[in-house]
Amino acid sequence: DLGSIAQKHRQAAGDMWLIRERYLSLLTDLKMQTKSIEEILKERDALMIELSAIYIGAPSTNYKAYSMAQKALKELEDMTFSDEEIDKFLPTELKRK
């Protein structure tokens, strides 16, 4: 059922987005020194385990879809950002400039 597969992809994407946000928060904590190294390492390890579980539960793709996505990312530069664009998303403490 394509609808069910699409829903599983949406769920995996949402779960991965949350992990991404938590990593960004962890980087901010590291930069601002609001947590101890031990706390940061513990959180990082927990995030790695959670992300692994998301990948295990996520639906797999086929070679054709993978190739199309790879082409879009490499050749068409879809979803790529310059340093300036990335800085717009980051807290001041993490910006390059």
N, CA, C and O atoms as CSV, one atom per row, in Angstrom:
chain,resi,resn,atom,element,x,y,z
A,1,ASP,N,N,0.841,-1.190,0.000
A,1,ASP,CA,C,0.000,0.000,0.000
A,1,ASP,C,C,0.885,1.252,0.000
A,1,ASP,O,O,1.633,1.486,0.949
A,2,LEU,N,N,0.799,2.038,-1.047
A,2,LEU,CA,C,1.656,3.221,-1.182
A,2,LEU,C,C,1.375,4.277,-0.119
A,2,LEU,O,O,2.292,4.961,0.337
A,3,GLY,N,N,0.127,4.408,0.270
A,3,GLY,CA,C,-0.215,5.384,1.308
A,3,GLY,C,C,0.447,5.050,2.632
A,3,GLY,O,O,0.926,5.937,3.338
A,4,SER,N,N,0.471,3.785,2.960
A,4,SER,CA,C,1.108,3.333,4.201
A,4,SER,C,C,2.615,3.555,4.156
A,4,SER,O,O,3.215,3.989,5.139
A,5,ILE,N,N,3.219,3.257,3.017
A,5,ILE,CA,C,4.665,3.468,2.863
A,5,ILE,C,C,4.992,4.953,2.963
A,5,ILE,O,O,5.962,5.338,3.615
A,6,ALA,N,N,4.181,5.786,2.314
A,6,ALA,CA,C,4.399,7.235,2.368
A,6,ALA,C,C,4.291,7.738,3.803
A,6,ALA,O,O,5.072,8.590,4.227
A,7,GLN,N,N,3.324,7.213,4.549
A,7,GLN,CA,C,3.164,7.617,5.950
A,7,GLN,C,C,4.381,7.222,6.771
A,7,GLN,O,O,4.819,7.987,7.631
A,8,LYS,N,N,4.932,6.042,6.520
A,8,LYS,CA,C,6.129,5.601,7.242
A,8,LYS,C,C,7.322,6.501,6.916
A,8,LYS,O,O,8.131,6.811,7.791
A,9,HIS,N,N,7.424,6.918,5.648
A,9,HIS,CA,C,8.496,7.844,5.268
A,9,HIS,C,C,8.326,9.185,5.981
A,9,HIS,O,O,9.298,9.758,6.474
A,10,ARG,N,N,7.085,9.684,6.035
A,10,ARG,CA,C,6.821,10.950,6.731
A,10,ARG,C,C,7.174,10.837,8.210
A,10,ARG,O,O,7.771,11.748,8.784
A,11,GLN,N,N,6.806,9.726,8.818
A,11,GLN,CA,C,7.096,9.519,10.239
A,11,GLN,C,C,8.602,9.487,10.478
A,11,GLN,O,O,9.096,10.119,11.412
A,12,ALA,N,N,9.333,8.753,9.640
A,12,ALA,CA,C,10.793,8.677,9.788
A,12,ALA,C,C,11.417,10.058,9.601
A,12,ALA,O,O,12.325,10.437,10.341
A,13,ALA,N,N,10.931,10.808,8.615
A,13,ALA,CA,C,11.465,12.153,8.372
A,13,ALA,C,C,11.211,13.058,9.573
A,13,ALA,O,O,12.093,13.817,9.977
A,14,GLY,N,N,10.024,12.982,10.139
A,14,GLY,CA,C,9.713,13.785,11.322
A,14,GLY,C,C,10.578,13.409,12.512
A,14,GLY,O,O,11.056,14.276,13.245
A,15,ASP,N,N,10.774,12.118,12.699
A,15,ASP,CA,C,11.629,11.655,13.797
A,15,ASP,C,C,13.074,12.112,13.599
A,15,ASP,O,O,13.742,12.508,14.554
A,16,MET,N,N,13.548,12.055,12.359
A,16,MET,CA,C,14.921,12.494,12.067
A,16,MET,C,C,15.065,13.999,12.258
A,16,MET,O,O,16.104,14.471,12.719
A,17,TRP,N,N,14.033,14.750,11.908
A,17,TRP,CA,C,14.074,16.198,12.103
A,17,TRP,C,C,14.234,16.523,13.591
A,17,TRP,O,O,15.003,17.408,13.964
A,18,LEU,N,N,13.498,15.794,14.432
A,18,LEU,CA,C,13.599,16.031,15.873
A,18,LEU,C,C,15.007,15.713,16.380
A,18,LEU,O,O,15.545,16.449,17.207
A,19,ILE,N,N,15.597,14.642,15.899
A,19,ILE,CA,C,16.974,14.303,16.283
A,19,ILE,C,C,17.913,15.423,15.846
A,19,ILE,O,O,18.805,15.816,16.599
A,20,ARG,N,N,17.719,15.933,14.642
A,20,ARG,CA,C,18.545,17.040,14.133
A,20,ARG,C,C,18.460,18.242,15.062
A,20,ARG,O,O,19.479,18.846,15.399
A,21,GLU,N,N,17.251,18.587,15.473
A,21,GLU,CA,C,17.055,19.730,16.366
A,21,GLU,C,C,17.721,19.493,17.721
A,21,GLU,O,O,18.277,20.416,18.317
A,22,ARG,N,N,17.662,18.283,18.189
A,22,ARG,CA,C,18.297,17.962,19.464
A,22,ARG,C,C,19.820,18.024,19.352
A,22,ARG,O,O,20.497,18.445,20.290
A,23,TYR,N,N,20.361,17.602,18.199
A,23,TYR,CA,C,21.809,17.742,17.981
A,23,TYR,C,C,22.201,19.221,17.949
A,23,TYR,O,O,23.222,19.605,18.520
A,24,LEU,N,N,21.402,20.041,17.291
A,24,LEU,CA,C,21.682,21.474,17.245
A,24,LEU,C,C,21.670,22.069,18.652
A,24,LEU,O,O,22.526,22.883,18.998
A,25,SER,N,N,20.709,21.661,19.446
A,25,SER,CA,C,20.642,22.117,20.831
A,25,SER,C,C,21.864,21.648,21.616
A,25,SER,O,O,22.399,22.385,22.444
A,26,LEU,N,N,22.296,20.432,21.353
A,26,LEU,CA,C,23.479,19.895,22.024
A,26,LEU,C,C,24.732,20.678,21.641
A,26,LEU,O,O,25.582,20.951,22.489
A,27,LEU,N,N,24.842,21.036,20.362
A,27,LEU,CA,C,25.975,21.860,19.923
A,27,LEU,C,C,25.956,23.230,20.597
A,27,LEU,O,O,27.001,23.766,20.967
A,28,THR,N,N,24.767,23.783,20.751
A,28,THR,CA,C,24.640,25.067,21.437
A,28,THR,C,C,25.082,24.941,22.892
A,28,THR,O,O,25.811,25.790,23.404
A,29,ASP,N,N,24.637,23.878,23.547
A,29,ASP,CA,C,25.063,23.640,24.935
A,29,ASP,C,C,26.573,23.498,25.025
A,29,ASP,O,O,27.195,24.006,25.959
A,30,LEU,N,N,27.157,22.818,24.068
A,30,LEU,CA,C,28.613,22.634,24.055
A,30,LEU,C,C,29.323,23.968,23.888
A,30,LEU,O,O,30.261,24.279,24.622
A,31,LYS,N,N,28.870,24.749,22.920
A,31,LYS,CA,C,29.499,26.040,22.640
A,31,LYS,C,C,29.350,27.003,23.818
A,31,LYS,O,O,30.281,27.734,24.157
A,32,MET,N,N,28.170,26.993,24.436
A,32,MET,CA,C,27.909,27.922,25.536
A,32,MET,C,C,28.373,27.374,26.886
A,32,MET,O,O,28.300,28.065,27.903
A,33,GLN,N,N,28.844,26.148,26.887
A,33,GLN,CA,C,29.348,25.495,28.101
A,33,GLN,C,C,28.302,25.471,29.217
A,33,GLN,O,O,28.608,25.749,30.376
A,34,THR,N,N,27.067,25.134,28.848
A,34,THR,CA,C,25.989,25.065,29.833
A,34,THR,C,C,25.842,23.678,30.442
A,34,THR,O,O,25.119,23.498,31.422
A,35,LYS,N,N,26.532,22.696,29.860
A,35,LYS,CA,C,26.495,21.330,30.382
A,35,LYS,C,C,27.913,20.805,30.478
A,35,LYS,O,O,28.821,21.267,29.786
A,36,SER,N,N,28.076,19.836,31.346
A,36,SER,CA,C,29.395,19.210,31.476
A,36,SER,C,C,29.658,18.314,30.264
A,36,SER,O,O,28.731,17.907,29.563
A,37,ILE,N,N,30.914,18.022,30.037
A,37,ILE,CA,C,31.278,17.133,28.932
A,37,ILE,C,C,30.618,15.768,29.121
A,37,ILE,O,O,30.174,15.153,28.151
A,38,GLU,N,N,30.553,15.300,30.350
A,38,GLU,CA,C,29.926,14.004,30.623
A,38,GLU,C,C,28.455,14.011,30.222
A,38,GLU,O,O,27.964,13.047,29.634
A,39,GLU,N,N,27.746,15.104,30.541
A,39,GLU,CA,C,26.334,15.215,30.160
A,39,GLU,C,C,26.182,15.247,28.646
A,39,GLU,O,O,25.291,14.605,28.090
A,40,ILE,N,N,27.046,15.989,27.990
A,40,ILE,CA,C,26.982,16.104,26.534
A,40,ILE,C,C,27.255,14.754,25.878
A,40,ILE,O,O,26.556,14.365,24.943
A,41,LEU,N,N,28.266,14.039,26.363
A,41,LEU,CA,C,28.574,12.722,25.805
A,41,LEU,C,C,27.423,11.743,26.025
A,41,LEU,O,O,27.105,10.943,25.144
A,42,LYS,N,N,26.807,11.807,27.187
A,42,LYS,CA,C,25.668,10.928,27.482
A,42,LYS,C,C,24.505,11.221,26.535
A,42,LYS,O,O,23.888,10.302,25.997
A,43,GLU,N,N,24.212,12.509,26.338
A,43,GLU,CA,C,23.142,12.897,25.417
A,43,GLU,C,C,23.461,12.486,23.987
A,43,GLU,O,O,22.599,11.977,23.270
A,44,ARG,N,N,24.702,12.711,23.579
A,44,ARG,CA,C,25.124,12.332,22.229
A,44,ARG,C,C,24.937,10.839,22.004
A,44,ARG,O,O,24.409,10.427,20.971
A,45,ASP,N,N,25.364,10.033,22.959
A,45,ASP,CA,C,25.230,8.583,22.829
A,45,ASP,C,C,23.763,8.164,22.751
A,45,ASP,O,O,23.407,7.271,21.982
A,46,ALA,N,N,22.918,8.808,23.547
A,46,ALA,CA,C,21.484,8.507,23.514
A,46,ALA,C,C,20.891,8.874,22.157
A,46,ALA,O,O,20.071,8.133,21.615
A,47,LEU,N,N,21.304,10.009,21.610
A,47,LEU,CA,C,20.818,10.422,20.290
A,47,LEU,C,C,21.240,9.431,19.210
A,47,LEU,O,O,20.463,9.131,18.304
A,48,MET,N,N,22.455,8.930,19.303
A,48,MET,CA,C,22.931,7.959,18.315
A,48,MET,C,C,22.091,6.683,18.359
A,48,MET,O,O,21.767,6.114,17.316
A,49,ILE,N,N,21.742,6.238,19.552
A,49,ILE,CA,C,20.913,5.039,19.696
A,49,ILE,C,C,19.513,5.291,19.139
A,49,ILE,O,O,18.963,4.445,18.434
A,50,GLU,N,N,18.938,6.454,19.454
A,50,GLU,CA,C,17.609,6.797,18.938
A,50,GLU,C,C,17.612,6.887,17.420
A,50,GLU,O,O,16.689,6.402,16.766
A,51,LEU,N,N,18.647,7.506,16.857
A,51,LEU,CA,C,18.723,7.631,15.403
A,51,LEU,C,C,18.863,6.264,14.750
A,51,LEU,O,O,18.262,6.011,13.706
A,52,SER,N,N,19.637,5.399,15.344
A,52,SER,CA,C,19.789,4.045,14.823
A,52,SER,C,C,18.440,3.330,14.785
A,52,SER,O,O,18.124,2.648,13.810
A,53,ALA,N,N,17.650,3.485,15.838
A,53,ALA,CA,C,16.326,2.863,15.888
A,53,ALA,C,C,15.408,3.427,14.805
A,53,ALA,O,O,14.608,2.694,14.223
A,54,ILE,N,N,15.521,4.721,14.535
A,54,ILE,CA,C,14.711,5.337,13.480
A,54,ILE,C,C,15.083,4.740,12.127
A,54,ILE,O,O,14.206,4.387,11.338
A,55,TYR,N,N,16.379,4.627,11.860
A,55,TYR,CA,C,16.817,4.051,10.589
A,55,TYR,C,C,16.372,2.601,10.444
A,55,TYR,O,O,15.995,2.178,9.351
A,56,ILE,N,N,16.411,1.842,11.521
A,56,ILE,CA,C,15.981,0.439,11.460
A,56,ILE,C,C,14.497,0.353,11.116
A,56,ILE,O,O,14.090,-0.519,10.349
A,57,GLY,N,N,13.692,1.246,11.673
A,57,GLY,CA,C,12.258,1.225,11.439
A,57,GLY,C,C,11.800,1.932,10.175
A,57,GLY,O,O,10.648,1.790,9.766
A,58,ALA,N,N,12.690,2.692,9.555
A,58,ALA,CA,C,12.314,3.459,8.359
A,58,ALA,C,C,12.204,2.535,7.149
A,58,ALA,O,O,12.959,1.571,7.028
A,59,PRO,N,N,11.268,2.831,6.261
A,59,PRO,CA,C,11.167,2.007,5.050
A,59,PRO,C,C,12.399,2.185,4.170
A,59,PRO,O,O,12.981,3.267,4.094
A,60,SER,N,N,12.776,1.110,3.519
A,60,SER,CA,C,13.935,1.194,2.626
A,60,SER,C,C,13.489,1.743,1.277
A,60,SER,O,O,12.296,1.833,0.989
A,61,THR,N,N,14.451,2.101,0.475
A,61,THR,CA,C,14.152,2.642,-0.844
A,61,THR,C,C,14.748,1.723,-1.900
A,61,THR,O,O,15.415,0.741,-1.576
A,62,ASN,N,N,14.506,2.046,-3.160
A,62,ASN,CA,C,15.086,1.232,-4.228
A,62,ASN,C,C,16.196,2.016,-4.919
A,62,ASN,O,O,16.376,3.208,-4.670
A,63,TYR,N,N,16.923,1.347,-5.774
A,63,TYR,CA,C,18.080,1.964,-6.417
A,63,TYR,C,C,17.678,3.164,-7.278
A,63,TYR,O,O,18.377,4.176,-7.300
A,64,LYS,N,N,16.559,3.050,-7.980
A,64,LYS,CA,C,16.123,4.150,-8.854
A,64,LYS,C,C,15.842,5.415,-8.034
A,64,LYS,O,O,16.283,6.502,-8.406
A,65,ALA,N,N,15.125,5.279,-6.941
A,65,ALA,CA,C,14.822,6.438,-6.094
A,65,ALA,C,C,16.093,7.006,-5.482
A,65,ALA,O,O,16.256,8.223,-5.382
A,66,TYR,N,N,16.990,6.120,-5.075
A,66,TYR,CA,C,18.269,6.558,-4.510
A,66,TYR,C,C,19.063,7.352,-5.541
A,66,TYR,O,O,19.621,8.404,-5.227
A,67,SER,N,N,19.113,6.848,-6.767
A,67,SER,CA,C,19.861,7.530,-7.833
A,67,SER,C,C,19.273,8.899,-8.144
A,67,SER,O,O,20.008,9.862,-8.362
A,68,MET,N,N,17.948,8.981,-8.164
A,68,MET,CA,C,17.300,10.269,-8.435
A,68,MET,C,C,17.614,11.278,-7.327
A,68,MET,O,O,17.892,12.444,-7.607
A,69,ALA,N,N,17.569,10.836,-6.093
A,69,ALA,CA,C,17.878,11.729,-4.969
A,69,ALA,C,C,19.341,12.148,-5.009
A,69,ALA,O,O,19.663,13.310,-4.763
A,70,GLN,N,N,20.220,11.211,-5.316
A,70,GLN,CA,C,21.650,11.511,-5.391
A,70,GLN,C,C,21.922,12.551,-6.475
A,70,GLN,O,O,22.709,13.475,-6.273
A,71,LYS,N,N,21.271,12.398,-7.619
A,71,LYS,CA,C,21.448,13.354,-8.712
A,71,LYS,C,C,20.948,14.739,-8.286
A,71,LYS,O,O,21.613,15.746,-8.527
A,72,ALA,N,N,19.794,14.778,-7.664
A,72,ALA,CA,C,19.234,16.061,-7.227
A,72,ALA,C,C,20.157,16.751,-6.231
A,72,ALA,O,O,20.320,17.971,-6.271
A,73,LEU,N,N,20.755,15.977,-5.343
A,73,LEU,CA,C,21.638,16.564,-4.336
A,73,LEU,C,C,22.976,16.988,-4.919
A,73,LEU,O,O,23.493,18.051,-4.575
A,74,LYS,N,N,23.539,16.173,-5.794
A,74,LYS,CA,C,24.878,16.458,-6.323
A,74,LYS,C,C,24.856,17.427,-7.499
A,74,LYS,O,O,25.576,18.425,-7.503
A,75,GLU,N,N,24.028,17.130,-8.490
A,75,GLU,CA,C,24.054,17.917,-9.721
A,75,GLU,C,C,23.187,19.162,-9.646
A,75,GLU,O,O,23.598,20.244,-10.065
A,76,LEU,N,N,22.005,19.004,-9.118
A,76,LEU,CA,C,21.078,20.135,-9.067
A,76,LEU,C,C,21.233,20.939,-7.785
A,76,LEU,O,O,20.660,22.019,-7.641
A,77,GLU,N,N,22.011,20.402,-6.860
A,77,GLU,CA,C,22.278,21.029,-5.568
A,77,GLU,C,C,21.003,21.330,-4.784
A,77,GLU,O,O,20.927,22.315,-4.050
A,78,ASP,N,N,20.002,20.460,-4.954
A,78,ASP,CA,C,18.796,20.586,-4.140
A,78,ASP,C,C,19.159,20.383,-2.682
A,78,ASP,O,O,19.971,19.519,-2.351
A,79,MET,N,N,18.569,21.162,-1.828
A,79,MET,CA,C,18.754,21.051,-0.382
A,79,MET,C,C,20.201,21.254,0.056
A,79,MET,O,O,20.627,20.683,1.061
A,80,THR,N,N,20.953,22.050,-0.675
A,80,THR,CA,C,22.292,22.421,-0.225
A,80,THR,C,C,22.262,23.900,0.143
A,80,THR,O,O,21.480,24.671,-0.413
A,81,PHE,N,N,23.106,24.282,1.070
A,81,PHE,CA,C,23.079,25.638,1.583
A,81,PHE,C,C,24.483,26.215,1.648
A,81,PHE,O,O,25.447,25.498,1.918
A,82,SER,N,N,24.591,27.500,1.403
A,82,SER,CA,C,25.870,28.190,1.566
A,82,SER,C,C,26.101,28.425,3.059
A,82,SER,O,O,25.183,28.280,3.866
A,83,ASP,N,N,27.327,28.786,3.416
A,83,ASP,CA,C,27.625,29.086,4.821
A,83,ASP,C,C,26.728,30.202,5.344
A,83,ASP,O,O,26.282,30.161,6.490
A,84,GLU,N,N,26.466,31.194,4.503
A,84,GLU,CA,C,25.619,32.315,4.919
A,84,GLU,C,C,24.193,31.844,5.198
A,84,GLU,O,O,23.564,32.281,6.162
A,85,GLU,N,N,23.686,30.944,4.342
A,85,GLU,CA,C,22.333,30.430,4.551
A,85,GLU,C,C,22.258,29.592,5.825
A,85,GLU,O,O,21.278,29.667,6.566
A,86,ILE,N,N,23.284,28.802,6.074
A,86,ILE,CA,C,23.315,27.987,7.289
A,86,ILE,C,C,23.354,28.873,8.521
A,86,ILE,O,O,22.675,28.593,9.509
A,87,ASP,N,N,24.147,29.943,8.472
A,87,ASP,CA,C,24.253,30.858,9.613
A,87,ASP,C,C,22.903,31.447,10.011
A,87,ASP,O,O,22.682,31.745,11.185
A,88,LYS,N,N,22.007,31.616,9.054
A,88,LYS,CA,C,20.690,32.176,9.359
A,88,LYS,C,C,19.888,31.279,10.296
A,88,LYS,O,O,19.024,31.761,11.028
A,89,PHE,N,N,20.172,29.972,10.278
A,89,PHE,CA,C,19.447,29.023,11.113
A,89,PHE,C,C,20.068,28.840,12.491
A,89,PHE,O,O,19.428,28.302,13.395
A,90,LEU,N,N,21.305,29.281,12.655
A,90,LEU,CA,C,22.059,28.989,13.872
A,90,LEU,C,C,21.949,30.093,14.914
A,90,LEU,O,O,21.775,31.264,14.574
A,91,PRO,N,N,22.053,29.715,16.186
A,91,PRO,CA,C,22.162,30.738,17.228
A,91,PRO,C,C,23.452,31.531,17.014
A,91,PRO,O,O,24.401,31.020,16.418
A,92,THR,N,N,23.492,32.744,17.485
A,92,THR,CA,C,24.642,33.632,17.291
A,92,THR,C,C,25.951,32.968,17.676
A,92,THR,O,O,26.957,33.133,16.987
A,93,GLU,N,N,25.948,32.225,18.762
A,93,GLU,CA,C,27.174,31.605,19.263
A,93,GLU,C,C,27.770,30.586,18.301
A,93,GLU,O,O,28.967,30.306,18.365
A,94,LEU,N,N,26.954,30.028,17.413
A,94,LEU,CA,C,27.437,28.984,16.504
A,94,LEU,C,C,27.711,29.482,15.089
A,94,LEU,O,O,28.185,28.722,14.244
A,95,LYS,N,N,27.419,30.743,14.829
A,95,LYS,CA,C,27.621,31.275,13.482
A,95,LYS,C,C,29.098,31.416,13.165
A,95,LYS,O,O,29.913,31.683,14.048
A,96,ARG,N,N,29.435,31.233,11.894
A,96,ARG,CA,C,30.823,31.350,11.460
A,96,ARG,C,C,31.283,32.794,11.426
A,96,ARG,O,O,32.448,33.084,11.697
A,97,LYS,N,N,30.382,33.694,11.097
A,97,LYS,CA,C,30.768,35.098,10.927
A,97,LYS,C,C,30.122,35.962,11.973
A,97,LYS,O,O,30.332,37.175,11.987
